[in-house]
Every structure is written in structure tokens, then in C-alpha cells.
């Protein structure tokens, strides 16, 4: 659960906060349980002898796009394939939230990767320059005159060590977004006693965006021969 909450928070951080927007709110399943985390994160579980299904509402804003995370575990003795085609997110009036095209997400991934590489390069340059400046300053040789600054040998060592000065990659701009993108739900065979899942990213039609009111919502998850239904609402806040 902790890992899912971190991943949900990462995707939420990648979405701009809106003055007025929707978010998905889940109901407690009739034959399951509802877990609630920080910042509106919810996880609804339903378990049968063959499958465990968990639907996670990340708590982030739903504007032009939205997300739910769906995880499944196969307790049966037969594999089944699970992917975005096995998830349906639908409003009470019949409007189906279609999955965002892979091309759109791929373009976003490439953009973030490019900017992350640039940020990493700038980060290394800045940190190396800082190390060099601190060791080459006017007091760099003060140790020879009884001062407290580093000796020339120490300054040379600092310059050499500066080549390895860099930030943790997860602290660089775009890292949280990339972590979320890499968890997008794609089709995969789920073997017995194995689990699979990811973010189902969907587009929100413009007419739905303009309504600005609470609307009933259902999420259907198909796992092989089984069908699991979760209810909730697209809540206007």
C-alpha cells in the first residue's frame, strides 16, 4: 500500500492544481473494503477465490485527463492477459472515458526525458563549479600561512572529487513524472500466483469538463472470465 501511495503521489505531483476541478471518489465495494490514505488517495479491494482486484483513486485533479490505478493478482491455476482494454471507466449517463493514446504518452515521455537529461547535465556543472570555486578562492592557500583553509593538496583533491558531485537522480526535475509514466498499464499475461497492474490514463470529454457537478461513475475490471464492478463518483471540488 505504501508503494502505491508513493506512486499515486508522484502522478498527482505531475498534474497542475486547478482552482476548480474534478477528482475520483470511490465507494466501499459491497464485497470488499475501502482504504483511505493521505490527500484523498483511496484503494478499493474486491477478492474472489480466483482474483484480487484493487482500484486506486490517486486523489489528483481530473481535468482534461484523469487516472486510476488498477492492480490484479491471479489466484487461479490459469493465466489471463490484463491491460487497458480490460478496464472501463464510465459515467452514469453512459459516457465512457477512453484511454489516452499511447502516442500522446510517448511524446510526453520523450519530452520529460529530454528535460531531465538537461537538468542532470546542468546540475553536474553547477556542483562541479561550486567545488572548484570553494577550493580555488583567495583563501585556498591560507593553510600554508597558518590559516584554516584547505591546503593546495586538499584543493586539488576537492577538484578531483568534484567530478562525481551530482544530485540523486530522483531529486532532479521530471523524475517523479517519469516514475509515474513508467507505471502506465499495458497488456501483460498474468501467470498463476502473480500480480500486475498500472495507471489507466483516460481523456475527459470537453462537455464533461464544462458540467462542473458531481456525477456517478463506475469502473469495470475484467480478469479472465470474471467481471468486477466498482462504483464511485466524479466529484466536483
N, C-alpha and C positions, 0 to 999 in steps of 0.2 A: 504493500500500500504506500510506503514511504517513497519508493522509486516512482510510482505512478503520480504521486502528488508533486514530486520534483519536476517530472516531465510535463505535467499539466501546467505548473507554474512557469516553466520555460516557454511554452507555447503562448501562454497568456501574456508574458512579458514581451513577446514578439508582436502583439496586437496593440494598436494605439487605443488609449482610453477614450471613450466617446462621452460627450455631455449627456446624451440620451441614447440608449441602445438596448438591444435585447440580450438576454442570456438564457441558457437552457436550465430548467429546474426539473429534477426527476421526482417521481412519486415512488413510494416504497412498493416494491413488487408484491403481488398477492402471495406468491410462494417463495419469497426471498427476504432480503434485508437491504437496508439503505444505510450507507456510511457517509458521514459528513466531515469534511476537512476544512482547512483554513481558506478564507477568501472565496467562499461559495463552491469549492470543489465537492462534488458528490460522486459516490460509486454505488450503483445498484447491482446486486448479485441475484442470480437465479441458478439453482443447481438441480440437475436430474441425475439418475443413475449413469447416464452416458456422457453428460457435458456440464461444465461450469461456465457460465457466461457472466462477464462483468462489463457494464456500461458506465463510463466515467464522463461526467459533465465537468469540464475544466474550470468553469466559473468565469471564463474570459468573455469579453464583449462579442456579440454576434451582430455584424453589420452587413457588409457585402458578402462576407464568408463566415462560416462557423465551423466548429469542430466538436466531435465526440470521440472518445477513445473506447474501442471495443476489444476485449480480451476474451479468449476462449481456451478451455482445456478439455482435451479428449480423454474421457474415462472408458470409452468403449474399446472393443478389440479390432475396430476397423478404422482406417484413416479417412479423413474427409478434407476437401480443399476449402479454405476460408480466405475471403478477400472482400474488397469493397462492394462487389456485386451481391454479397450475402447480407448486406446491411441496407435497410430502407428507413429514411427519416422523413416523416410525413406530418403535415398539419391536419387539424380536424376538418378543414374544408376540402381535403384531398390533394393539396399542393405537396408535391414531392421535392425534397431538397436533393438535387442531383450532385454527384461527386464532382469536385473541381478537376479539370482536365490535368492529366499528368504533365502535358507540355507546359502549362502555366506554372505548376510547382517546380518543374525542372528549370525553367527560366529564373524563377526566384532563387533556386538553389545556386545556380551559376553566379547570379549577382552577389549573393551573400558570400560565397566562396571567394570571389574576386576581391571584395572589400575586406574580407577577413585576412587574406594574404597581404593586402596593402597595409592594414593595421598592424600586422605582425612585423612587417619589414620596418615600418616607422618606429615601432616600439623598440626593436633591437637597436636601431640607430640612436634613438634618444637615450637609451640606457647606457650604451657604449660611450656616447658623448659626455654624459654625466660623469661616468667613471674616469674618463680621460681628463675632464676639467678639474675634478677634485684632486687628481694626482699631479697635474701639471700647473697648479696655481702658484701664486707668488710665494707661498709658504712651503712649497714642496720640498725645498732643501733645508728647511729650518732645523731639522734634526741634527744636521752637521754643526749648527751653531748653538746647540743646546736647547732648541725649541722642542715642541711636542708633535710636529707634523711628521708625516711618513718620510722615510729615507728614500733616496733615489732608487735603491733596490726595491723598496716597497712600492714605489710609484710604478716601476716597470712591471712588477707583479700585478698591480691593480689594472694596468693597461691590458696585460695578457688575459687576466680573469674577465675583463670587460667584454671579451668576445663571446662569452657564454651568458652574459646577463640578458635575460628575457623574461617576460611575464608568463605565468601559467596560461596555456592556450585557452582554458575555459573562461579567463577573465577578459579576453580580447573581444572587441565589438563583433557581434554576429555569432558568437559561439553558442549562445542559448538558442538562437533561431535555428542554427544548423542542427543542434541536438534534436530539436523538435521536428525539423524536416526529415531527418533520417529515421524517424519513427512513424512515418506515414504508412497506413495499412496497404499492403499489396497482397495479391493472391499467393498462398503457400499451402502445401499439403501438411495437415496436422496429424502426425502419427499417434497411435495409442499412447497414453500417458504423457503426451507432450502438449505444450501451450503455444499460442500465437496470438498476435493482435497488433493494433496500432491506431493511429489517428485517422478517422474518417473525416475528411475535409469536404465541405459542401458549399455551393453557391446559394445565396439568398436572393430570390427574385425581387426586382425593384418595387413591385406593388406590395409585397410583404413588408419591405423596409419602411414604406410610407404609412402603414396602418397604425403603428405606434400604440399597440394594445396587446394585452395578454391573449395568447392563442393556444388551444390544446395541441399537444404534439405526441406522436408515437414513434418508437424506434423498434423495428423488427429485425431480429438477428436469426439467420438460418445456419444451423450447424449440421450438415449432412441431412438426415431425414427429419430432424427436429426444427421447430419454429418457436422462438422465444420473443415475447412481446413486452415492451416496457412503455410505460406512459409517463407523461410529464407535461410541461408547458414551455412555450417560447414566451418568456416573461419580459415585459417592457419595464425598464427601470429608469 
